[in-house]
Amino acid sequence: MYHQDAVDQDGIKALKARKLIAPQTWKGYSVKKGPNYAPKRKKVATDLTRENLQGGDWKELEFKEYNFTAKGLPIEGGHLHPLLKARI
């Protein structure tokens, strides 16, 4: 087996020309525990409900942040007139 340092550039070109080697790109990822890691997922509250206010749980609840920059659903452009539908 050849090692890249053991083969000079002319040797690499010759091997490519004979289609014995092909260049490849390798990508790797590393996954680590982040600062908010928890062995079990904790359900965050999205809204303040009547039950939360009455029971007093709202003091300990963790709320999900609102995304005010999110775009809504695309607006529908209307509809075709029934006579135009019959013509198609």
C-alpha positions, 0 to 999 in steps of 0.5 A: 500500500502506498502512502502519499508521502512515499509517492512523488507528484509524477507517480500520483499523476501516472496513477490517476491517468491509469485510473488506479487512484481517485481523489476523495474528500473526507469530512468528520464531525465531533459531537460533545455534550453542550452546556444545556445537556440533560439525560432526559429532555425537559419540556419547556412551556410555550405559553402561560396557561390558566392552570399555571397561574392558578397552581403557582407553577409559573414561578418554576416553569422554563419558557420557550423563547419567541422567534419574532423574526420567523416568517409566516405561511406564504399568502395564497394568491386568490383563486380562478374564476369558475368560467376560467376553470371551465375553459382550461 
